[in-house]
């Protein structure tokens, strides 16, 4: 979902930069010393995921890991996506430097939403099946929200990009399905070996499903 330079109008580009700057500032404020290694690993994973290309129609897509990154990081997902996207621009030419703000917001904002959705529905005593189901739904929903965000941004240009916006959303359906399973498996693994890396639930009731 990398939008290239020269497509969006200047107000949208400036707005994306402003939202990105605010998100990165808040993310850095909430990035304590204990969270730095986890954030570094997730950032590296976001960059590596961009190397996995899946052919879809006339183009290709790659994993975005929006749900997993959002759940594990919270607000620091903003600087994580900024760094990952900057490296992708510099090394592979994905997107553009002037579009870093918009592209970061398109991925980091849905990730942050998924973070709080996961925390709201996750409970300390949650059974493994319901936990993996929640993780899978969050993984798929992250891609859906990001696709809708990219589609909405492209539509600010006019109806000339309507077909492109629809293709972007449709092309990421395989990614949506794949990341639902990947996120469920990844979070289950983290829960088994390092449960302390998961965010604290917003609701501390018990679930035994």
ABEGO torsion letter per residue (X at the ends): XBBBBGABBAAAAAAAAAAAAAAAAAAAAABBAAAAAAAAAAAAAAAAAAABBBBBEABBBBBAGAAAAAAAAEAAAAAAAAAAAAAAAAAAGBEBAAAAAAAAAAAAAAAAAAAAAAAAABBAABBAAAAAAAAAAAAAAAAAAAAAAAAAAAAAAEAAAAAAAAAAAAAAAAAAAAAAAAAAAAAAAAAAABAAABBBBABABBBAX
